Amino acid sequence: MARLARDVLLEILRDEGVTHIFGNPGSTEMPLLDALVDAPDLTYVLGLQEATALGMADGWALAARRPGFVNLHAAGGLGNAMGVLVASKASGTPLVITAGQQDTRHLMSDPWLSGDLVSIAAPLTKWATEIHRPEDVGPALRRAFALAMTPPTGPVFLSLPMDVLEMPVEGPVPPKSAEPHFGASPDAAALAERLAAHDPERVAILMGDDLPADAADGLVALAETGGFRVFGTQVGSRTAFPGSNPWWDGVLKADFAVIRERLKDCEAVLVAGGRAFIAYPYRDVHPLPEGAKLYHVTQTASASGREFPADMALVGDIGLTLGAVAEALAPRVDAAALAVRAEQRAKARAEHRAKLAAQIEAAADEQPLTPDAAVLSVLRAMPEGALISNDSAATFGAVNDLIEASPGRYFFARGGVLGCSMPASVGAAIAHDGPVFSFVGDGGAMYSPQALWSAAHYRQKVVFIVFNNRRYDVLQRVAKDLGCKNAVAGRFVGMNVEDPAIDFQALSRSMGVPSCEAGTPEAIAKAVAEALERDGPSLIEIAIR
């Protein structure tokens, strides 16, 4: 039976588990908008700028753990979204991105709103193509969803000419292919044998920046079975290890000299996932201590040896492989000695956290608050199970060791692109059953403030925390670390956000989001409590040094 290509598109979206379409529409997207009039089961989520729309889709996909679907407007709209697309590619977010293309009947004349969309999107996507026949809409969409979720996961792009979506299609909608199954590596026992030969106190596990939350069970099993410390990366896009676990040893700063110092006693390092050695700025330092063995468990063969040559590399489902390594390792472990070490680790960790918190709190009486004191105050006011969407450098200090992130409950703008956290938090809130906290600096908040309107319009419980020091502080710190002329002269060119100061409370209220300022731990606790009582979003501005 014949149907329009746009109806085939909607039927496939439903079958692929899509419930929300994120977008900012234009005339080239009119066929899709018309189709949605009779599709109340699919919610169109409006972003007031394309970067906001893509950011919301990214947050939804990470929280829902399945591909997000976003529809952008022509070449200009795709161009507006490119910054966030950089972050989506870096974090490996599974996304199916579409954009309306002009009518194919006059594309040869380069009409208004036309452009080479495929060439624009190709460098930042796993696959990019333009559909020229209505019969290809179904197969292209099926391929797009499959590719987005195939490791390494990431965004794909389809250009949809408006006339093609209005054309009839004969025959059935193409079925969904069976998802590929990745099992445990057959070499798990061999890796267990190698790990057993090392002193467990001198073995460290490093989480790759792309490690999915579903790898958590295997990762926890290996850490607890072997008694191995686990580290994350400071700029990891997500986490797969609970921060409350006694074997958690914190995050590694993106500096090879610091990483080498943290790992100096290691004789073996196991990398789980893709990249784990991330550095900025450049240091002429190797992050691994001399003679240390490097083992790598990854789901994609292309990741093996990408950073440093591995002494042993396993390819397979990461969670299942780590679980199999733990199972093979268990008979080789001294259970009594492990129990003693676990108890000592838990005690030492509790003492370290208490001491660190006391040091941070000692400065909490001074105004404005230090970044550490401000972040700690928010963390203590947050309810258990809250999701954090973060792109604020205010979290990079000592307080980073006090963030007890949980698998599937913490996301960071991995690509170094500002403007991701606020829209991502709105998308995540749509998929997440509970409050979402958006940690953002004053500079980052100005990249996609339109997310405030979407949060208010769709009544999502997002608490936007704006840490405001009226400058690009991380940039100034880099200048100081490198001894740049800006820092030596005390004249930071283009790094201050003042004169006039941005009135974030007024900006927030203009988009329908209640806002307040909080400058003390007590005021922050009160503001967070009030925000959690609200049916919808809130913004809390915190002045920091």
KETIZA-259305 format. One line per field, with one value per residue (C-alpha): residue number from 1; residue in one letter; x, y, z. Coordinates in steps of 0.1 Angstrom, whole numbers, padded with zeros to 4 digits. Layout:
REM KETIZA-259305
pos NUM/...
code A/...
u X/...
v Y/...
w Z/...
***
This chain:
REM KETIZA-259305
pos 1/2/3/4/5/6/7/8/9/10/11/12/13/14/15/16/17/18/19/20/21/22/23/24/25/26/27/28/29/30/31/32/33/34/35/36/37/38/39/40/41/42/43/44/45/46/47/48/49/50/51/52/53/54/55/56/57/58/59/60/61/62/63/64/65/66/67/68/69/70/71/72/73/74/75/76/77/78/79/80/81/82/83/84/85/86/87/88/89/90/91/92/93/94/95/96/97/98/99/100/101/102/103/104/105/106/107/108/109/110/111/112/113/114/115/116/117/118/119/120/121/122/123/124/125/126/127/128/129/130/131/132/133/134/135/136/137/138/139/140/141/142/143/144/145/146/147/148/149/150/151/152/153/154/155/156/157/158/159/160/161/162/163/164/165/166/167/168/169/170/171/172/173/174/175/176/177/178/179/180/181/182/183/184/185/186/187/188/189/190/191/192/193/194/195/196/197/198/199/200/201/202/203/204/205/206/207/208/209/210/211/212/213/214/215/216/217/218/219/220/221/222/223/224/225/226/227/228/229/230/231/232/233/234/235/236/237/238/239/240/241/242/243/244/245/246/247/248/249/250/251/252/253/254/255/256/257/258/259/260/261/262/263/264/265/266/267/268/269/270/271/272/273/274/275/276/277/278/279/280/281/282/283/284/285/286/287/288/289/290/291/292/293/294/295/296/297/298/299/300/301/302/303/304/305/306/307/308/309/310/311/312/313/314/315/316/317/318/319/320/321/322/323/324/325/326/327/328/329/330/331/332/333/334/335/336/337/338/339/340/341/342/343/344/345/346/347/348/349/350/351/352/353/354/355/356/357/358/359/360/361/362/363/364/365/366/367/368/369/370/371/372/373/374/375/376/377/378/379/380/381/382/383/384/385/386/387/388/389/390/391/392/393/394/395/396/397/398/399/400/401/402/403/404/405/406/407/408/409/410/411/412/413/414/415/416/417/418/419/420/421/422/423/424/425/426/427/428/429/430/431/432/433/434/435/436/437/438/439/440/441/442/443/444/445/446/447/448/449/450/451/452/453/454/455/456/457/458/459/460/461/462/463/464/465/466/467/468/469/470/471/472/473/474/475/476/477/478/479/480/481/482/483/484/485/486/487/488/489/490/491/492/493/494/495/496/497/498/499/500/501/502/503/504/505/506/507/508/509/510/511/512/513/514/515/516/517/518/519/520/521/522/523/524/525/526/527/528/529/530/531/532/533/534/535/536/537/538/539/540/541/542/543/544/545
code M/A/R/L/A/R/D/V/L/L/E/I/L/R/D/E/G/V/T/H/I/F/G/N/P/G/S/T/E/M/P/L/L/D/A/L/V/D/A/P/D/L/T/Y/V/L/G/L/Q/E/A/T/A/L/G/M/A/D/G/W/A/L/A/A/R/R/P/G/F/V/N/L/H/A/A/G/G/L/G/N/A/M/G/V/L/V/A/S/K/A/S/G/T/P/L/V/I/T/A/G/Q/Q/D/T/R/H/L/M/S/D/P/W/L/S/G/D/L/V/S/I/A/A/P/L/T/K/W/A/T/E/I/H/R/P/E/D/V/G/P/A/L/R/R/A/F/A/L/A/M/T/P/P/T/G/P/V/F/L/S/L/P/M/D/V/L/E/M/P/V/E/G/P/V/P/P/K/S/A/E/P/H/F/G/A/S/P/D/A/A/A/L/A/E/R/L/A/A/H/D/P/E/R/V/A/I/L/M/G/D/D/L/P/A/D/A/A/D/G/L/V/A/L/A/E/T/G/G/F/R/V/F/G/T/Q/V/G/S/R/T/A/F/P/G/S/N/P/W/W/D/G/V/L/K/A/D/F/A/V/I/R/E/R/L/K/D/C/E/A/V/L/V/A/G/G/R/A/F/I/A/Y/P/Y/R/D/V/H/P/L/P/E/G/A/K/L/Y/H/V/T/Q/T/A/S/A/S/G/R/E/F/P/A/D/M/A/L/V/G/D/I/G/L/T/L/G/A/V/A/E/A/L/A/P/R/V/D/A/A/A/L/A/V/R/A/E/Q/R/A/K/A/R/A/E/H/R/A/K/L/A/A/Q/I/E/A/A/A/D/E/Q/P/L/T/P/D/A/A/V/L/S/V/L/R/A/M/P/E/G/A/L/I/S/N/D/S/A/A/T/F/G/A/V/N/D/L/I/E/A/S/P/G/R/Y/F/F/A/R/G/G/V/L/G/C/S/M/P/A/S/V/G/A/A/I/A/H/D/G/P/V/F/S/F/V/G/D/G/G/A/M/Y/S/P/Q/A/L/W/S/A/A/H/Y/R/Q/K/V/V/F/I/V/F/N/N/R/R/Y/D/V/L/Q/R/V/A/K/D/L/G/C/K/N/A/V/A/G/R/F/V/G/M/N/V/E/D/P/A/I/D/F/Q/A/L/S/R/S/M/G/V/P/S/C/E/A/G/T/P/E/A/I/A/K/A/V/A/E/A/L/E/R/D/G/P/S/L/I/E/I/A/I/R
u 0000/0014/0021/0041/0078/0073/0049/0075/0099/0075/0067/0104/0110/0083/0098/0133/0120/0120/0095/0108/0119/0142/0144/0141/0120/0120/0102/0123/0110/0074/0067/0078/0059/0027/0031/0034/0000/-0015/0012/0004/0026/0057/0065/0082/0106/0113/0147/0150/0183/0197/0226/0200/0180/0210/0222/0188/0189/0224/0214/0183/0203/0229/0202/0179/0209/0195/0197/0183/0166/0170/0157/0176/0168/0188/0225/0222/0206/0231/0259/0244/0245/0281/0297/0276/0281/0318/0310/0286/0312/0338/0315/0303/0267/0244/0223/0204/0206/0185/0181/0156/0171/0155/0133/0154/0137/0156/0187/0208/0201/0214/0181/0178/0182/0200/0236/0260/0247/0265/0299/0292/0282/0306/0337/0318/0296/0300/0280/0264/0243/0214/0183/0172/0144/0114/0122/0155/0140/0133/0166/0186/0169/0174/0211/0214/0200/0221/0253/0246/0245/0273/0306/0322/0288/0282/0262/0251/0235/0207/0198/0161/0149/0114/0099/0112/0094/0061/0065/0046/0064/0051/0056/0062/0083/0118/0121/0147/0178/0188/0212/0248/0258/0292/0302/0331/0366/0378/0411/0396/0412/0446/0443/0433/0464/0486/0468/0473/0510/0511/0509/0473/0482/0502/0475/0452/0422/0416/0381/0380/0361/0335/0328/0290/0271/0262/0298/0296/0288/0318/0341/0329/0333/0369/0379/0364/0377/0412/0414/0424/0421/0399/0405/0384/0394/0386/0370/0353/0319/0303/0311/0307/0319/0301/0320/0309/0328/0359/0381/0373/0405/0392/0398/0430/0437/0442/0480/0505/0528/0500/0489/0524/0527/0494/0504/0541/0538/0519/0534/0503/0476/0444/0425/0388/0371/0385/0408/0420/0451/0438/0461/0460/0483/0512/0538/0569/0561/0550/0520/0530/0559/0589/0584/0546/0526/0496/0465/0435/0399/0379/0348/0364/0396/0405/0410/0437/0471/0456/0474/0502/0511/0494/0511/0478/0446/0412/0382/0347/0318/0336/0313/0310/0348/0357/0332/0348/0382/0369/0355/0388/0408/0388/0404/0439/0431/0439/0404/0415/0441/0416/0391/0417/0427/0391/0384/0415/0406/0371/0385/0412/0388/0364/0392/0405/0370/0363/0397/0392/0357/0369/0396/0371/0346/0373/0371/0333/0329/0346/0327/0326/0329/0358/0347/0353/0331/0303/0303/0305/0275/0255/0265/0254/0220/0213/0191/0203/0199/0200/0216/0244/0251/0284/0306/0319/0355/0345/0344/0380/0395/0398/0361/0363/0373/0340/0317/0301/0289/0269/0268/0242/0239/0268/0277/0304/0308/0337/0345/0355/0326/0308/0270/0263/0254/0222/0204/0217/0202/0168/0170/0182/0154/0129/0144/0153/0129/0141/0158/0187/0214/0231/0266/0276/0299/0289/0307/0292/0257/0258/0264/0229/0207/0177/0177/0160/0129/0127/0130/0102/0080/0081/0081/0112/0127/0162/0181/0206/0235/0255/0289/0297/0332/0327/0355/0368/0386/0399/0415/0432/0445/0460/0477/0492/0503/0520/0535/0518/0522/0485/0492/0527/0513/0481/0461/0439/0428/0392/0389/0366/0328/0319/0312/0283/0279/0253/0221/0215/0185/0167/0177/0163/0130/0126/0124/0100/0125/0123/0158/0177/0212/0228/0262/0266/0263/0231/0216/0225/0209/0177/0177/0182/0154/0130/0139/0132/0097/0090/0071/0096/0130/0149/0182/0205/0233/0264/0291/0326/0361
v 0000/0034/0060/0092/0090/0113/0087/0060/0082/0084/0047/0039/0064/0047/0013/0026/0037/0075/0094/0129/0149/0178/0206/0242/0243/0262/0260/0230/0210/0217/0181/0166/0192/0184/0147/0153/0170/0135/0119/0128/0099/0117/0149/0177/0195/0230/0246/0283/0278/0248/0243/0241/0216/0193/0198/0186/0156/0148/0149/0128/0101/0099/0096/0073/0052/0050/0072/0107/0122/0158/0178/0210/0237/0237/0247/0276/0256/0228/0254/0268/0233/0225/0235/0211/0184/0186/0177/0149/0134/0136/0119/0093/0102/0081/0106/0106/0141/0153/0186/0198/0203/0224/0209/0187/0201/0233/0224/0228/0266/0269/0282/0301/0278/0251/0240/0210/0197/0164/0181/0203/0173/0146/0155/0152/0122/0085/0086/0115/0112/0130/0110/0115/0089/0083/0046/0052/0070/0038/0019/0051/0056/0020/0022/0055/0042/0010/0029/0054/0025/0004/0009/0033/0050/0085/0108/0102/0127/0125/0154/0153/0172/0185/0172/0137/0135/0143/0115/0082/0050/0015/-0016/-0023/-0004/-0021/-0041/-0034/-0056/-0077/-0058/-0072/-0090/-0084/-0111/-0113/-0116/-0152/-0140/-0129/-0158/-0150/-0114/-0126/-0147/-0116/-0094/-0121/-0119/-0083/-0068/-0057/-0025/-0016/-0022/0006/0006/0036/0043/0053/0085/0066/0038/0031/0029/-0007/-0017/-0008/-0043/-0058/-0029/-0030/-0068/-0066/-0038/-0056/-0090/-0079/-0051/-0026/0012/0028/0062/0083/0111/0147/0154/0120/0123/0099/0075/0037/0034/0045/0073/0058/0026/0023/0013/0046/0067/0099/0115/0122/0157/0162/0167/0139/0151/0148/0115/0101/0113/0096/0064/0064/0033/0012/-0018/-0025/-0002/-0016/0008/-0001/0017/0040/0069/0073/0094/0129/0159/0196/0215/0196/0181/0163/0136/0099/0093/0058/0050/0033/-0004/-0005/-0029/-0016/-0038/-0026/-0039/-0022/-0028/-0014/-0028/0007/0019/-0006/0010/0044/0061/0038/0003/-0023/-0054/-0072/-0060/-0076/-0067/-0075/-0063/-0043/-0051/-0088/-0090/-0073/-0096/-0127/-0114/-0110/-0145/-0160/-0139/-0148/-0182/-0166/-0139/-0142/-0135/-0128/-0103/-0087/-0082/-0065/-0042/-0034/-0024/-0003/0014/0022/0037/0057/0070/0082/0100/0116/0128/0142/0160/0174/0186/0203/0221/0234/0244/0264/0290/0289/0320/0342/0360/0353/0316/0296/0274/0243/0256/0266/0232/0213/0233/0223/0187/0185/0200/0176/0146/0111/0099/0134/0135/0160/0176/0195/0218/0240/0243/0252/0215/0209/0217/0196/0192/0169/0141/0146/0142/0108/0103/0072/0053/0069/0099/0121/0136/0161/0182/0160/0181/0212/0230/0255/0257/0220/0215/0237/0221/0187/0189/0197/0167/0145/0156/0144/0109/0109/0102/0128/0162/0172/0196/0217/0229/0258/0288/0323/0322/0288/0299/0326/0301/0285/0303/0295/0262/0281/0287/0250/0239/0263/0255/0217/0221/0200/0198/0212/0232/0254/0263/0292/0296/0333/0348/0372/0358/0328/0315/0283/0302/0326/0296/0281/0314/0314/0278/0285/0318/0336/0373/0379/0364/0380/0415/0409/0420/0392/0401/0389/0368/0390/0390/0423/0459/0453/0423/0398/0398/0360/0363/0388/0366/0335/0352/0366/0330/0319/0303/0314/0325/0336/0344/0324/0333/0312/0274/0280/0301/0275/0247/0268/0277/0241/0229/0255/0246/0209/0218/0236/0220/0230/0245/0270/0289/0296/0321/0317/0343/0326/0339
w 0000/-0009/0018/0019/0027/0057/0072/0067/0086/0116/0116/0117/0145/0166/0159/0169/0203/0195/0216/0212/0182/0190/0166/0155/0123/0091/0058/0045/0075/0068/0056/0089/0109/0089/0095/0133/0134/0134/0155/0191/0204/0191/0210/0192/0216/0204/0209/0201/0184/0167/0191/0219/0199/0193/0229/0242/0219/0231/0267/0260/0242/0270/0297/0278/0265/0230/0199/0200/0170/0160/0130/0120/0095/0062/0059/0083/0110/0107/0108/0141/0156/0146/0179/0199/0172/0180/0216/0205/0183/0211/0236/0212/0217/0195/0175/0142/0130/0100/0083/0057/0022/-0005/-0032/-0055/-0086/-0084/-0064/-0096/-0094/-0058/-0044/-0011/0019/-0001/0006/0006/0039/0036/0033/0063/0085/0072/0093/0126/0119/0113/0081/0062/0031/0012/0003/-0033/-0037/-0014/-0015/0002/0033/0051/0045/0052/0085/0095/0086/0105/0138/0135/0129/0157/0182/0167/0187/0186/0190/0176/0155/0119/0095/0068/0045/0037/0006/0013/-0019/-0014/0020/0002/-0024/-0022/-0013/-0024/-0003/0033/0057/0059/0091/0118/0117/0146/0168/0167/0199/0214/0238/0263/0248/0247/0262/0295/0314/0300/0311/0346/0347/0339/0365/0392/0387/0398/0433/0435/0453/0423/0397/0385/0363/0341/0327/0291/0284/0264/0288/0288/0321/0313/0318/0355/0368/0352/0362/0398/0398/0386/0410/0440/0431/0425/0449/0422/0423/0397/0382/0358/0335/0346/0312/0307/0290/0314/0343/0347/0383/0415/0433/0466/0460/0483/0453/0435/0435/0418/0385/0367/0357/0319/0324/0317/0344/0370/0356/0359/0395/0404/0387/0398/0419/0393/0377/0356/0342/0327/0304/0300/0271/0244/0254/0290/0285/0278/0281/0279/0277/0260/0284/0272/0297/0293/0316/0325/0349/0334/0330/0337/0318/0298/0293/0272/0271/0244/0223/0191/0176/0163/0199/0206/0204/0196/0224/0236/0226/0249/0262/0259/0242/0243/0221/0232/0252/0279/0308/0300/0294/0327/0345/0329/0339/0375/0375/0362/0387/0418/0425/0423/0450/0487/0500/0536/0525/0501/0529/0551/0522/0514/0550/0551/0518/0530/0562/0545/0519/0545/0564/0532/0522/0557/0558/0522/0530/0562/0543/0518/0545/0563/0535/0533/0556/0531/0503/0475/0479/0465/0436/0458/0486/0461/0444/0477/0490/0460/0462/0498/0490/0461/0466/0461/0425/0409/0375/0368/0335/0338/0318/0346/0354/0389/0395/0386/0420/0451/0453/0422/0446/0465/0435/0440/0404/0397/0364/0341/0364/0354/0320/0310/0278/0266/0235/0254/0238/0260/0258/0260/0297/0298/0268/0276/0310/0296/0272/0301/0323/0297/0298/0335/0363/0388/0391/0369/0379/0353/0364/0342/0344/0336/0302/0292/0302/0275/0247/0248/0273/0251/0269/0298/0277/0266/0303/0313/0283/0289/0327/0333/0368/0359/0385/0366/0388/0374/0390/0383/0385/0356/0336/0316/0346/0332/0303/0328/0347/0316/0308/0343/0341/0308/0319/0290/0286/0295/0330/0335/0326/0346/0315/0303/0268/0260/0292/0313/0312/0329/0322/0320/0343/0330/0350/0350/0373/0349/0319/0336/0346/0310/0298/0325/0349/0386/0398/0428/0440/0468/0483/0514/0520/0540/0513/0486/0507/0510/0473/0462/0486/0472/0436/0443/0455/0423/0394/0367/0363/0385/0383/0411/0406/0429/0429/0432/0433
***
